[in-house]
Amino acid sequence: MRIAIYLLALTCFFCLNGNLLAQDEDDGKPKVYQLSGMVLNKSNFEPIPYATVRIIHTRRGIIANNEGFFSIPVVEEDTLIFMSLGHRPSILIMKNYLENYLGDKKSPYVYAINYLQEDTIHLQGVTIFPYDTPEKLKTALLAMGSQKTLEEKYAEDNLDPELLDDFISNMELDNDERYIVGRQIYYQQYQQKSMMPVMPLFDPVAVYRLLKYITDKAKEKREKDLNYWED
């Protein structure tokens, strides 16, 4: 009885839309096909209700009914994608499908059955801890955050200062390392040398002349101040 109702509905649908599907072969427009069919589960061949049928790179699409039936207008260049929650998406390329279509290729009505494979989703396990107060939960979370992974523990052990000092003191330098260390030492000495203030050489004659010049100037000024009335 249900199949008879579907066939009657399909007949009415195609009769009402027959004029829309008729194309003039001379107008240069692509031929429109009315693609109808079912979306079934590949494992048990049961209909998948409310599966999504969408044409890629367009805004066209429909949703199958509760029995998995769908019907959508398409052209030869369309690519359809069938999707449903809990199933892997399936692709239908109309050009390839029409080339291998066993029905009447001249008819604007095309039929297809699309199968979707169930997709198994593995969720990570959830551990429930019996913390009856927020303080206990907070303490437990802080303790969990402080736990270090094995890689972090190895890295911390390898970067121990005492262990590094022991390596440095006992490992011999190769030629490249000796060259690098030598350049660093030379650069440090050069920097320290360039930062030292330049000390002038001690010249006794110059010091004597400076002291004599200061003494003569002081004497000349003193005599001028004491004899100002002689003018």
Sine and cosine of phi, psi and omega as CSV:
sin_phi,cos_phi,sin_psi,cos_psi,sin_omega,cos_omega
0.00,0.00,-0.66,0.75,-0.01,-1.00
-0.91,0.41,-0.63,0.78,0.01,-1.00
-0.91,0.41,-0.60,0.80,0.01,-1.00
-0.91,0.42,-0.62,0.79,0.03,-1.00
-0.91,0.42,-0.65,0.76,0.03,-1.00
-0.89,0.45,-0.68,0.73,0.00,-1.00
-0.90,0.43,-0.63,0.78,0.04,-1.00
-0.91,0.41,-0.65,0.76,0.02,-1.00
-0.91,0.42,-0.65,0.76,0.03,-1.00
-0.90,0.44,-0.64,0.76,-0.01,-1.00
-0.90,0.44,-0.70,0.72,0.02,-1.00
-0.91,0.42,-0.65,0.76,-0.03,-1.00
-0.90,0.43,-0.71,0.71,-0.04,-1.00
-0.94,0.35,-0.54,0.84,0.02,-1.00
-0.93,0.36,-0.63,0.78,-0.01,-1.00
-0.95,0.32,-0.47,0.88,-0.07,-1.00
-0.95,-0.31,0.20,0.98,-0.03,-1.00
-0.90,0.43,-0.61,0.80,-0.01,-1.00
-0.93,0.37,-0.50,0.86,-0.01,-1.00
-0.95,0.31,-0.47,0.88,-0.06,-1.00
-1.00,0.04,-0.27,0.96,-0.02,-1.00
-0.94,0.35,0.78,-0.63,-0.04,-1.00
-0.83,-0.55,0.58,-0.82,0.08,-1.00
-0.99,0.12,0.90,-0.44,-0.06,-1.00
-0.91,0.42,-0.29,0.96,-0.04,-1.00
-0.99,-0.11,-0.06,1.00,-0.07,-1.00
-1.00,0.06,-0.07,1.00,0.06,-1.00
0.99,0.15,-0.01,1.00,0.00,-1.00
-1.00,0.09,0.50,-0.87,0.01,-1.00
-0.92,0.39,0.53,-0.85,0.00,-1.00
-0.96,0.28,0.72,-0.70,-0.02,-1.00
-0.99,-0.16,0.76,-0.65,0.05,-1.00
-0.93,-0.38,0.55,-0.83,0.13,-0.99
-0.99,-0.15,0.98,-0.21,-0.04,-1.00
-1.00,0.02,0.84,-0.53,0.00,-1.00
-0.77,-0.64,0.45,-0.89,0.03,-1.00
0.14,-0.99,-0.35,-0.94,-0.06,-1.00
-0.78,-0.63,0.49,-0.87,0.12,-0.99
-0.94,-0.35,0.90,-0.44,-0.11,-0.99
-0.87,-0.50,0.41,-0.91,0.11,-0.99
-0.97,0.23,0.78,-0.62,-0.08,-1.00
-0.94,0.35,-0.41,0.91,-0.06,-1.00
-0.98,0.18,-0.71,0.71,-0.09,-1.00
-0.85,-0.53,0.07,1.00,0.04,-1.00
0.87,0.49,0.42,0.91,0.08,-1.00
-1.00,0.06,0.55,-0.83,0.05,-1.00
-0.89,0.45,0.59,-0.81,0.06,-1.00
-0.98,-0.21,0.95,-0.32,-0.07,-1.00
-0.95,0.30,0.58,-0.81,0.14,-0.99
0.85,0.53,0.60,0.80,0.10,-0.99
-0.96,0.30,0.53,-0.85,-0.01,-1.00
-1.00,-0.04,0.76,-0.65,0.06,-1.00
-0.87,-0.49,0.91,-0.41,-0.08,-1.00
-0.76,-0.65,0.59,-0.81,0.06,-1.00
-1.00,-0.05,0.84,-0.54,-0.09,-1.00
-0.90,0.44,0.61,-0.79,0.03,-1.00
0.92,0.40,0.35,0.94,0.09,-1.00
-0.65,-0.76,0.09,-1.00,0.07,-1.00
-0.98,-0.20,0.21,0.98,-0.02,-1.00
-1.00,0.00,0.64,-0.77,0.02,-1.00
0.06,-1.00,0.28,-0.96,0.01,-1.00
-0.60,-0.80,0.09,-1.00,0.10,-1.00
-0.85,-0.53,0.77,-0.64,0.02,-1.00
-0.90,0.43,0.37,-0.93,-0.01,-1.00
-0.98,0.18,-0.16,-0.99,-0.07,-1.00
-0.94,0.34,-0.19,0.98,0.05,-1.00
-0.97,-0.26,0.14,0.99,0.02,-1.00
0.99,0.15,0.15,0.99,-0.02,-1.00
-1.00,0.10,0.63,-0.78,0.05,-1.00
-0.62,-0.79,0.35,-0.94,0.07,-1.00
-0.40,-0.91,0.81,-0.59,-0.11,-0.99
-0.50,-0.87,0.67,-0.74,0.08,-1.00
-0.97,0.26,0.69,-0.73,-0.03,-1.00
-0.65,-0.76,0.22,-0.97,0.14,-0.99
-0.84,-0.54,0.13,-0.99,-0.12,-0.99
-0.89,0.45,-0.50,0.87,-0.07,-1.00
-1.00,0.08,0.00,1.00,-0.05,-1.00
-0.98,0.19,0.48,-0.88,0.14,-0.99
-0.80,-0.60,0.84,-0.55,-0.08,-1.00
-0.97,-0.23,0.54,-0.84,0.08,-1.00
-0.82,-0.58,0.77,-0.63,-0.01,-1.00
-0.96,-0.28,0.78,-0.63,-0.06,-1.00
-0.66,-0.75,0.55,-0.84,0.09,-1.00
-0.39,-0.92,0.58,-0.82,-0.03,-1.00
-0.88,0.47,0.76,-0.65,-0.03,-1.00
1.00,0.04,0.08,1.00,0.00,-1.00
-0.75,-0.66,0.43,-0.90,0.06,-1.00
-0.98,0.20,0.65,-0.76,0.02,-1.00
-0.88,0.47,0.48,-0.88,0.01,-1.00
-0.78,-0.63,0.61,-0.79,-0.06,-1.00
-0.93,-0.36,0.67,-0.74,0.08,-1.00
-0.79,-0.61,0.92,-0.39,0.04,-1.00
-1.00,-0.03,0.91,-0.41,-0.12,-0.99
-0.89,0.46,-0.62,0.79,-0.04,-1.00
-0.88,0.47,-0.71,0.71,0.02,-1.00
-0.93,0.36,-0.61,0.80,-0.03,-1.00
-0.92,0.39,-0.65,0.76,-0.01,-1.00
-0.93,0.37,-0.52,0.85,0.02,-1.00
-0.91,0.40,-0.55,0.84,-0.02,-1.00
-0.97,-0.25,0.25,0.97,-0.05,-1.00
-0.94,0.35,0.75,-0.66,-0.05,-1.00
-1.00,0.02,-0.20,0.98,0.00,-1.00
-1.00,0.08,-0.31,-0.95,-0.02,-1.00
-0.97,0.24,0.95,-0.32,-0.05,-1.00
-0.95,0.31,-0.31,0.95,0.02,-1.00
-0.99,0.10,-0.28,0.96,-0.03,-1.00
-0.97,0.22,0.58,-0.81,0.05,-1.00
-0.98,0.19,-0.04,1.00,-0.02,-1.00
-0.97,-0.26,0.86,-0.52,-0.05,-1.00
-0.84,-0.55,0.59,-0.80,-0.05,-1.00
-0.84,-0.55,0.59,-0.80,-0.01,-1.00
-0.47,-0.88,0.56,-0.83,0.12,-0.99
-0.90,-0.44,0.84,-0.54,-0.05,-1.00
-0.93,-0.37,0.72,-0.69,-0.04,-1.00
-0.95,-0.30,0.67,-0.75,0.05,-1.00
-0.90,-0.44,0.72,-0.69,0.01,-1.00
-1.00,0.01,0.70,-0.71,0.04,-1.00
-0.90,0.44,0.66,-0.75,-0.03,-1.00
-0.94,-0.33,0.89,-0.46,-0.01,-1.00
-0.99,0.10,0.81,-0.58,0.00,-1.00
-0.94,-0.34,0.85,-0.53,0.02,-1.00
-0.99,-0.16,0.87,-0.50,0.03,-1.00
-0.99,-0.16,0.56,-0.83,0.03,-1.00
-0.94,0.34,0.53,-0.85,0.00,-1.00
-0.93,0.38,0.51,-0.86,0.01,-1.00
-0.90,-0.43,0.79,-0.62,0.02,-1.00
-0.98,-0.22,0.79,-0.61,0.00,-1.00
-0.97,-0.24,0.84,-0.55,0.00,-1.00
-0.97,-0.26,0.67,-0.74,-0.05,-1.00
-1.00,0.09,0.92,0.39,0.06,-1.00
-1.00,-0.09,0.89,-0.45,-0.12,-0.99
-1.00,-0.03,-0.13,0.99,0.02,-1.00
-0.73,-0.68,0.47,-0.88,0.05,-1.00
-0.88,0.47,-0.52,0.85,0.00,-1.00
-0.91,0.41,-0.67,0.74,0.03,-1.00
-0.91,0.42,-0.63,0.78,0.02,-1.00
-0.90,0.43,-0.68,0.73,0.01,-1.00
-0.89,0.46,-0.69,0.73,0.02,-1.00
-0.88,0.47,-0.66,0.75,0.01,-1.00
-0.92,0.40,-0.63,0.77,0.01,-1.00
-0.92,0.40,-0.65,0.76,0.04,-1.00
-0.90,0.43,-0.62,0.78,0.03,-1.00
-0.92,0.40,-0.61,0.79,0.04,-1.00
-0.92,0.40,-0.61,0.79,0.02,-1.00
-0.94,0.35,-0.42,0.91,-0.02,-1.00
-0.99,0.13,-0.24,0.97,0.01,-1.00
-0.95,0.32,0.74,-0.67,-0.07,-1.00
-0.98,-0.17,0.54,-0.84,0.06,-1.00
-0.96,0.26,0.21,-0.98,-0.01,-1.00
-0.89,0.45,-0.61,0.79,0.02,-1.00
-0.91,0.42,-0.66,0.75,0.02,-1.00
-0.91,0.42,-0.62,0.79,0.02,-1.00
-0.91,0.42,-0.68,0.73,0.03,-1.00
-0.89,0.46,-0.66,0.75,0.00,-1.00
-0.90,0.43,-0.66,0.75,0.02,-1.00
-0.91,0.43,-0.64,0.76,0.03,-1.00
-0.91,0.42,-0.63,0.78,-0.02,-1.00
-0.95,0.32,-0.41,0.91,0.00,-1.00
-0.99,-0.11,0.28,0.96,0.03,-1.00
-0.90,0.44,0.77,-0.64,-0.06,-1.00
-0.85,0.53,-0.67,0.74,-0.01,-1.00
-0.90,0.43,-0.65,0.76,0.03,-1.00
-0.91,0.41,-0.65,0.76,0.03,-1.00
-0.91,0.42,-0.65,0.76,0.05,-1.00
-0.89,0.45,-0.62,0.78,0.02,-1.00
-0.91,0.41,-0.65,0.76,0.05,-1.00
-0.89,0.46,-0.71,0.71,-0.06,-1.00
-0.90,0.44,-0.63,0.78,-0.05,-1.00
-0.97,0.25,-0.43,0.90,-0.09,-1.00
-0.97,-0.23,-0.30,0.95,-0.02,-1.00
-1.00,0.10,0.68,-0.73,0.04,-1.00
-1.00,0.09,0.57,-0.82,0.01,-1.00
-1.00,0.08,0.66,-0.75,0.12,-0.99
-1.00,0.07,-0.06,-1.00,-0.09,-1.00
-0.90,0.43,-0.66,0.75,-0.01,-1.00
-0.91,0.42,-0.67,0.74,0.00,-1.00
-0.92,0.40,-0.62,0.79,0.05,-1.00
-0.89,0.46,-0.64,0.77,0.00,-1.00
-0.91,0.42,-0.67,0.75,0.00,-1.00
-0.91,0.41,-0.69,0.72,0.01,-1.00
-0.90,0.44,-0.65,0.76,0.03,-1.00
-0.88,0.47,-0.66,0.75,0.03,-1.00
-0.90,0.43,-0.64,0.76,0.02,-1.00
-0.90,0.45,-0.70,0.71,0.01,-1.00
-0.89,0.46,-0.69,0.72,0.01,-1.00
-0.89,0.46,-0.64,0.77,0.00,-1.00
-0.92,0.40,-0.65,0.76,0.03,-1.00
-0.90,0.43,-0.69,0.73,0.03,-1.00
-0.89,0.45,-0.62,0.78,0.02,-1.00
-0.91,0.42,-0.65,0.76,0.04,-1.00
-0.90,0.43,-0.69,0.73,0.02,-1.00
-0.91,0.42,-0.61,0.79,0.01,-1.00
-0.92,0.39,-0.63,0.78,-0.02,-1.00
-0.95,0.31,-0.39,0.92,0.01,-1.00
-1.00,0.07,-0.22,0.98,0.02,-1.00
-0.95,0.32,0.68,-0.74,0.01,-1.00
-0.93,0.36,0.55,-0.83,-0.01,-1.00
-0.99,0.13,0.88,-0.47,-0.02,-1.00
-1.00,-0.10,0.81,-0.59,0.03,-1.00
-0.94,0.35,0.48,-0.88,0.06,-1.00
-0.94,0.33,0.57,-0.82,-0.02,-1.00
-0.99,0.16,0.85,-0.52,0.00,-1.00
-0.87,-0.49,0.97,-0.25,-0.03,-1.00
-0.86,0.51,-0.60,0.80,-0.01,-1.00
-0.91,0.42,-0.67,0.74,0.00,-1.00
-0.91,0.42,-0.62,0.79,0.03,-1.00
-0.90,0.43,-0.67,0.74,0.01,-1.00
-0.89,0.46,-0.69,0.73,0.01,-1.00
-0.90,0.43,-0.61,0.79,0.02,-1.00
-0.92,0.40,-0.71,0.70,0.02,-1.00
-0.90,0.44,-0.65,0.76,0.01,-1.00
-0.91,0.42,-0.62,0.79,0.02,-1.00
-0.91,0.41,-0.66,0.75,0.02,-1.00
-0.91,0.40,-0.66,0.75,0.00,-1.00
-0.91,0.42,-0.70,0.71,0.00,-1.00
-0.90,0.44,-0.65,0.76,0.01,-1.00
-0.91,0.41,-0.65,0.76,0.02,-1.00
-0.91,0.41,-0.66,0.75,0.02,-1.00
-0.90,0.43,-0.67,0.74,-0.01,-1.00
-0.90,0.44,-0.64,0.77,0.00,-1.00
-0.93,0.36,-0.64,0.77,-0.02,-1.00
-0.91,0.41,-0.68,0.74,0.01,-1.00
-0.92,0.40,-0.57,0.82,0.01,-1.00
-0.94,0.35,-0.60,0.80,0.00,-1.00
-0.94,0.35,-0.55,0.84,-0.04,-1.00
-0.99,0.15,-0.38,0.92,-0.06,-1.00
-0.94,-0.35,0.54,0.84,-0.04,-1.00
-0.94,0.34,-0.39,0.92,-0.05,-1.00
-0.99,0.15,-0.19,0.98,-0.04,-1.00
-0.94,0.34,-0.24,0.97,-0.04,-1.00
-0.91,0.41,0.00,0.00,0.00,0.00
